[in-house]
Amino acid sequence: MTNSLDDVDPEISALIDREERRREESLQLLAAETIASPAVREAVGSSLSDKYAEGYPGRRFHGGAEVVDEVERLALARAYDLFGADYANVQPLSWALSNFAVYAAFAQPGDQVLSLSLRHGGHQSHGSRANWSGRWFTVVNYEVRRDTERVDYDRIRDLALIHRPRILVAGGTAYARSWDFAAMRAIADEADCVLWVDGAHLMGLAVAGVLESPVPYADVVSVATNKVMRGPRGGLLLARAEHAEALSRAVYPFLQGAPAMHSIAAKAVAFAESSTDEYRRYARDVADTAAALASGFVDCGLHVVGGGTDTHIGVVDVSALGVTGREATRRLTAAGIVVDKAVTPFDEQPVAEGSAIRFGTAAVTAGGIVPADAPRIVDLMVEAMSTDDEGRHAEIASVVARLGAAE
């Protein structure tokens, strides 16, 4: 069959075209997204998507796996070179599944887990009651300090020694500051627990030298290959050698069946691209643009949680503009700027409303936005959040579309 998508399914083809136009004409400031490279997309759409290869290289359940064995071995070799870990597993179908594999490898239902509070920047897979992790494990949360809005390692140590968790978690999705991994390692050693670093939002910057890598300190690191790193949607596990068997069995056969070989090939491509000077410049611009945006919001009189950012993420309290995070997000969307609503660590607003927005800079940087563009973007965002005038939002959207077209 050689018919194009437009011939076979014009409805889906049209929707894809609409999505591409939406992205081109707006600023994608979502912390969870970047833009996959053309080579990554080519690998994802390859014939490898048809291959079923349950098991690990050399130990497949299905035949005809000689070529995909080489694909996976190449992906692993590149992961070892890029991240410097003793063990890697490229099979997790998603970052969330790589997180669940950590629980499966190291804990039993009911065991205690110590993690950053969801309202203070953690992730639902770190123990939210709405998530499997919070229902199967006994979760204790640490929080950021009220005065600095940064994690308090002395308090984490106290909690770890009191509760003696099986797993100590570092990392989150709305915590914009760097982590002291050496301090977390010392706490884990003293409390005799596993140190898991959720590096979904960190490792794409760490491999470029923008942030310190947690790999030398952690027992296990979970990675998303599509947050800052310009790879496919998928997960990756990095760990110490002694945890290899437990993690391999946790991924397969405990959690998953056959891996997505086209995604593993695309991960291999992303690992190769992430080792280049071009990628390192991109990652540096990602962080510098985020810092410039945070500084711009402070100059406009808005509070940035934690005083700024060391990563690609920023959380901005917008209550001084007389809006909730939810309303600010709606107004920004009308003006062609896409962000997430968020809560501040000690927010008095309900989670559904929030007092903040969360931005991320990987996608816009991949599209061509540079740190020098940040002041203009801040001005447009503050103006859009400050008015409910649909006409003014449309005018801002036209300006944004030109910025997006430059991406």
C-alpha positions as CSV (number, residue, x, y, z in Angstrom):
1,M,0.0,0.0,0.0
2,T,1.5,3.3,-1.1
3,N,-1.4,5.7,-0.6
4,S,-0.7,8.8,1.5
5,L,-2.4,9.7,4.7
6,D,-4.2,12.5,2.9
7,D,-5.7,9.9,0.5
8,V,-6.4,7.2,3.1
9,D,-7.7,9.4,6.0
10,P,-8.2,13.1,5.0
11,E,-9.8,13.8,8.4
12,I,-6.8,12.8,10.4
13,S,-4.5,14.4,7.9
14,A,-6.4,17.7,8.2
15,L,-6.2,17.5,12.0
16,I,-2.5,17.0,11.9
17,D,-2.2,20.0,9.6
18,R,-4.2,22.0,12.1
19,E,-2.0,21.0,14.9
20,E,1.1,22.0,13.0
21,R,-0.4,25.4,12.2
22,R,-1.4,25.8,15.9
23,R,2.2,25.2,16.9
24,E,3.6,27.5,14.2
25,E,1.4,30.4,15.1
26,S,1.8,30.2,18.9
27,L,4.4,30.0,21.6
28,Q,4.6,26.5,23.2
29,L,5.8,27.3,26.8
30,L,4.8,24.0,28.3
31,A,7.5,22.5,30.6
32,A,6.7,18.9,29.5
33,E,7.3,19.4,25.8
34,T,10.0,20.0,23.3
35,I,10.2,19.4,19.5
36,A,11.5,16.0,18.3
37,S,14.3,16.3,15.8
38,P,13.6,15.3,12.2
39,A,15.9,12.3,12.5
40,V,14.0,11.1,15.6
41,R,10.7,11.5,13.8
42,E,12.0,9.5,10.9
43,A,13.0,6.6,13.2
44,V,9.7,6.7,15.0
45,G,7.9,6.3,11.6
46,S,10.1,3.6,10.4
47,S,9.3,-0.1,9.7
48,L,10.7,-0.9,13.1
49,S,7.3,0.0,14.5
50,D,6.0,-3.3,13.0
51,K,8.5,-5.5,14.9
52,Y,7.4,-7.5,18.0
53,A,10.4,-8.3,20.1
54,E,9.4,-9.3,23.6
55,G,12.4,-9.9,25.8
56,Y,16.0,-8.5,25.8
57,P,18.7,-8.7,23.1
58,G,19.7,-12.3,22.6
59,R,16.8,-13.5,24.7
60,R,13.7,-12.7,22.6
61,F,10.5,-14.7,22.8
62,H,9.9,-14.0,19.1
63,G,12.0,-14.8,16.1
64,G,13.5,-12.5,13.5
65,A,14.9,-10.2,16.1
66,E,18.5,-10.1,14.9
67,V,18.3,-6.6,13.5
68,V,16.4,-5.1,16.4
69,D,18.8,-6.7,18.8
70,E,21.5,-4.6,17.2
71,V,19.3,-1.5,17.4
72,E,18.8,-2.0,21.2
73,R,22.4,-2.8,21.8
74,L,23.4,0.4,19.9
75,A,20.9,2.4,22.0
76,L,22.3,1.0,25.2
77,A,25.9,1.7,24.1
78,R,25.1,5.3,23.4
79,A,23.2,5.6,26.7
80,Y,26.3,4.4,28.6
81,D,28.5,6.8,26.8
82,L,26.2,9.8,27.2
83,F,25.0,9.3,30.8
84,G,27.9,7.4,32.3
85,A,25.8,4.9,34.1
86,D,26.7,1.3,34.9
87,Y,23.3,0.1,33.8
88,A,20.7,1.4,31.4
89,N,17.3,0.1,30.2
90,V,15.8,1.7,27.1
91,Q,12.7,-0.3,27.0
92,P,10.2,1.7,29.2
93,L,7.4,2.8,27.0
94,S,7.0,6.0,29.0
95,W,8.6,8.0,31.7
96,A,5.8,7.1,34.1
97,L,6.4,3.4,33.4
98,S,10.1,3.9,34.2
99,N,9.0,5.4,37.5
100,F,6.7,2.5,38.3
101,A,9.6,0.1,37.5
102,V,11.6,1.8,40.3
103,Y,8.8,0.9,42.8
104,A,8.6,-2.6,41.4
105,A,12.3,-3.2,41.7
106,F,12.8,-1.8,45.2
107,A,9.6,-1.7,47.2
108,Q,6.6,-3.8,48.3
109,P,3.1,-2.5,48.7
110,G,2.8,-0.6,52.0
111,D,6.5,0.3,52.1
112,Q,7.3,3.9,52.9
113,V,8.4,6.4,50.3
114,L,9.7,9.9,51.1
115,S,9.1,12.4,48.3
116,L,8.6,16.1,47.5
117,S,5.0,17.2,48.0
118,L,2.9,17.5,44.8
119,R,1.8,21.0,45.8
120,H,5.5,22.0,46.3
121,G,6.7,20.8,42.9
122,G,6.6,17.0,43.0
123,H,4.9,14.7,40.6
124,Q,1.7,12.6,41.0
125,S,3.8,9.4,40.4
126,H,5.7,10.2,43.6
127,G,2.8,9.3,45.8
128,S,-0.3,11.3,45.0
129,R,-3.5,9.5,46.2
130,A,-4.9,10.0,42.8
131,N,-2.1,7.8,41.4
132,W,-1.2,4.1,41.8
133,S,1.9,5.1,43.7
134,G,-0.1,6.8,46.5
135,R,-2.5,3.9,46.9
136,W,0.0,1.1,47.0
137,F,2.7,2.8,49.2
138,T,2.8,4.7,52.4
139,V,4.0,8.1,51.3
140,V,5.5,10.8,53.5
141,N,6.2,14.2,51.8
142,Y,8.8,16.8,52.5
143,E,8.2,20.4,51.5
144,V,10.1,23.5,50.5
145,R,11.0,26.2,53.1
146,R,8.4,28.9,53.4
147,D,11.1,31.7,53.3
148,T,13.2,30.5,50.4
149,E,10.8,28.1,48.6
150,R,13.7,25.7,48.2
151,V,14.0,22.2,49.6
152,D,15.4,21.9,53.1
153,Y,17.9,19.1,53.3
154,D,18.1,19.2,57.1
155,R,14.3,18.6,57.2
156,I,14.6,15.8,54.6
157,R,17.2,14.2,56.8
158,D,15.0,14.5,59.9
159,L,12.1,12.9,58.1
160,A,14.2,10.1,56.6
161,L,15.6,9.2,60.0
162,I,12.2,9.2,61.6
163,H,10.3,7.3,58.9
164,R,13.1,5.1,57.5
165,P,11.6,5.0,54.0
166,R,12.4,2.3,51.5
167,I,12.8,4.9,48.8
168,L,13.9,8.5,49.0
169,V,12.9,10.5,45.9
170,A,14.6,13.6,44.5
171,G,13.1,15.5,41.6
172,G,9.8,16.9,40.5
173,T,7.9,18.6,37.7
174,A,7.4,22.1,39.1
175,Y,10.6,22.6,41.2
176,A,12.8,24.9,39.2
177,R,16.0,24.9,41.3
178,S,18.9,22.5,41.1
179,W,19.3,19.7,43.6
180,D,22.2,18.9,46.0
181,F,22.5,15.2,45.0
182,A,25.5,14.7,47.3
183,A,23.4,15.8,50.3
184,M,20.5,13.5,49.2
185,R,23.0,10.6,48.8
186,A,24.3,11.2,52.4
187,I,20.7,11.2,53.7
188,A,19.9,7.9,51.9
189,D,23.0,6.3,53.2
190,E,22.3,7.3,56.8
191,A,18.7,6.2,56.5
192,D,19.6,3.0,54.7
193,C,17.2,3.6,51.8
194,V,17.3,3.7,48.0
195,L,18.0,7.1,46.4
196,W,15.8,7.5,43.3
197,V,16.3,10.7,41.3
198,D,13.4,11.4,38.9
199,G,15.4,13.1,36.2
200,A,12.6,13.6,33.7
201,H,13.1,17.4,33.6
202,L,16.8,17.4,34.6
203,M,18.8,14.9,32.5
204,G,18.4,16.7,29.2
205,L,20.2,19.6,30.8
206,A,22.6,17.5,32.8
207,V,24.0,15.7,29.7
208,A,24.9,19.1,28.3
209,G,26.7,20.2,31.5
210,V,24.0,22.8,32.4
211,L,23.1,20.9,35.6
212,E,25.0,18.4,37.7
213,S,24.3,14.8,36.8
214,P,22.6,12.7,39.5
215,V,24.0,9.5,38.0
216,P,27.1,9.3,40.3
217,Y,25.0,9.7,43.4
218,A,21.7,7.9,42.8
219,D,20.8,4.2,43.0
220,V,18.5,4.8,40.0
221,V,17.6,7.7,37.8
222,S,14.4,7.7,35.7
223,V,14.5,9.8,32.5
224,A,12.0,11.1,30.0
225,T,13.5,11.3,26.5
226,N,11.1,14.0,25.3
227,K,11.1,16.8,27.9
228,V,14.3,18.7,27.1
229,M,16.1,16.0,25.2
230,R,14.7,16.0,21.7
231,G,13.8,12.4,21.5
232,P,10.6,10.3,21.2
233,R,8.0,10.1,24.0
234,G,9.5,7.4,26.2
235,G,11.4,6.4,29.3
236,L,14.9,5.4,30.3
237,L,16.4,3.9,33.4
238,L,19.9,4.5,34.6
239,A,21.3,2.7,37.7
240,R,24.2,1.2,39.6
241,A,25.3,-2.2,38.4
242,E,24.0,-4.1,41.5
243,H,20.4,-3.1,40.6
244,A,20.5,-4.4,37.0
245,E,18.6,-7.6,37.5
246,A,15.9,-6.1,39.7
247,L,15.2,-3.3,37.3
248,S,15.3,-5.5,34.2
249,R,12.8,-7.8,35.7
250,A,10.6,-4.9,36.8
251,V,10.4,-3.5,33.3
252,Y,10.0,-7.0,31.6
253,P,8.1,-9.1,32.4
254,F,6.5,-7.4,35.4
255,L,5.3,-4.1,33.8
256,Q,5.5,-4.5,30.1
257,G,5.4,-7.0,27.2
258,A,7.2,-6.2,24.0
259,P,9.1,-2.9,23.8
260,A,8.5,-0.3,21.0
261,M,11.5,-1.0,18.8
262,H,10.9,2.1,16.7
263,S,11.0,4.2,19.9
264,I,14.2,2.5,21.0
265,A,15.8,3.4,17.6
266,A,14.6,7.0,18.0
267,K,16.1,7.0,21.5
268,A,19.4,5.9,20.0
269,V,19.2,8.8,17.6
270,A,18.4,11.2,20.4
271,F,21.4,10.0,22.4
272,A,23.7,10.5,19.5
273,E,22.3,14.0,18.9
274,S,22.5,14.9,22.6
275,S,26.3,14.3,22.5
276,T,26.9,17.1,20.0
277,D,28.0,20.7,20.5
278,E,24.9,21.8,18.8
279,Y,22.8,20.1,21.4
280,R,24.9,21.6,24.2
281,R,24.3,25.1,22.8
282,Y,20.6,24.4,22.6
283,A,20.4,23.2,26.2
284,R,22.4,26.2,27.4
285,D,19.9,28.5,25.6
286,V,17.0,26.5,27.1
287,A,18.2,27.3,30.6
288,D,19.3,30.9,29.8
289,T,15.9,31.7,28.2
290,A,14.1,30.4,31.3
291,A,16.3,32.4,33.5
292,A,15.7,35.5,31.4
293,L,11.9,35.0,31.5
294,A,12.0,34.5,35.3
295,S,14.1,37.7,35.7
296,G,11.7,39.6,33.4
297,F,8.6,38.6,35.5
298,V,10.4,39.7,38.7
299,D,11.1,43.1,37.0
300,C,7.4,43.4,36.3
301,G,6.6,43.0,40.0
302,L,5.6,39.3,39.9
303,H,6.8,36.7,42.3
304,V,8.8,33.8,40.8
305,V,8.7,30.7,43.1
306,G,12.1,29.9,44.5
307,G,13.4,33.3,43.4
308,G,14.2,32.1,39.8
309,T,15.2,29.0,38.0
310,D,18.2,26.9,37.3
311,T,16.3,24.7,34.8
312,H,13.9,25.1,31.9
313,I,11.0,25.5,34.2
314,G,9.6,28.6,36.0
315,V,6.6,29.0,38.3
316,V,5.2,32.5,38.4
317,D,2.6,33.8,41.0
318,V,0.2,35.9,38.9
319,S,-2.2,36.9,41.8
320,A,-0.7,40.4,41.7
321,L,-2.4,40.8,38.3
322,G,-5.8,40.0,39.9
323,V,-6.2,36.6,38.2
324,T,-5.9,33.0,39.2
325,G,-3.5,30.7,37.5
326,R,-6.5,29.1,35.6
327,E,-7.7,32.5,34.3
328,A,-4.2,33.6,33.4
329,T,-3.7,30.4,31.4
330,R,-7.0,31.0,29.6
331,R,-6.1,34.6,28.7
332,L,-2.6,33.5,27.5
333,T,-4.1,30.8,25.3
334,A,-6.4,33.4,23.7
335,A,-3.3,35.4,23.0
336,G,-1.5,32.4,21.4
337,I,0.8,31.6,24.4
338,V,0.5,28.1,25.9
339,V,1.4,27.5,29.5
340,D,0.2,25.4,32.4
341,K,-1.7,26.6,35.4
342,A,0.0,25.8,38.7
343,V,-0.1,26.3,42.4
344,T,2.5,28.0,44.6
345,P,4.0,25.9,47.5
346,F,1.7,27.5,50.1
347,D,-1.1,28.4,47.8
348,E,-4.5,29.4,49.3
349,Q,-6.2,28.8,46.0
350,P,-7.7,25.4,45.3
351,V,-5.6,23.2,43.0
352,A,-8.3,23.6,40.2
353,E,-7.6,27.4,40.2
354,G,-4.1,27.9,41.5
355,S,-2.3,31.2,41.9
356,A,0.4,30.6,39.3
357,I,1.5,29.6,35.8
358,R,4.2,27.2,35.0
359,F,6.3,27.8,31.9
360,G,9.0,25.8,30.1
361,T,11.5,26.8,27.4
362,A,12.6,23.7,25.6
363,A,10.0,23.7,22.8
364,V,10.4,27.4,21.9
365,T,14.2,27.1,22.1
366,A,14.1,24.1,19.7
367,G,12.0,26.3,17.4
368,G,14.5,29.2,17.4
369,I,13.6,31.5,20.3
370,V,16.8,32.8,22.0
371,P,17.4,34.4,25.4
372,A,17.3,37.9,23.8
373,D,13.7,37.3,22.9
374,A,12.7,36.8,26.6
375,P,11.9,40.5,27.5
376,R,9.5,40.8,24.6
377,I,7.8,37.6,25.5
378,V,7.4,38.6,29.1
379,D,5.8,41.9,28.0
380,L,3.3,40.1,25.8
381,M,2.5,37.6,28.5
382,V,2.0,40.2,31.2
383,E,-0.2,42.3,28.9
384,A,-2.3,39.3,27.9
385,M,-2.8,38.2,31.5
386,S,-3.7,41.8,32.6
387,T,-6.7,42.1,30.3
388,D,-9.9,40.2,29.5
389,D,-10.3,42.2,26.2
390,E,-10.8,39.7,23.4
391,G,-9.8,42.2,20.8
392,R,-6.5,42.9,22.6
393,H,-5.8,39.2,22.9
394,A,-6.3,38.8,19.2
395,E,-3.8,41.6,18.5
396,I,-1.3,40.0,20.8
397,A,-1.9,36.7,19.1
398,S,-1.0,38.2,15.8
399,V,2.3,39.4,17.2
400,V,2.9,36.0,18.8
401,A,2.2,34.3,15.5
402,R,5.1,36.3,13.9
403,L,7.4,35.3,16.8
404,G,6.3,31.7,16.3
405,A,6.9,31.9,12.6
406,A,10.4,32.9,13.3
407,E,11.0,29.7,15.3
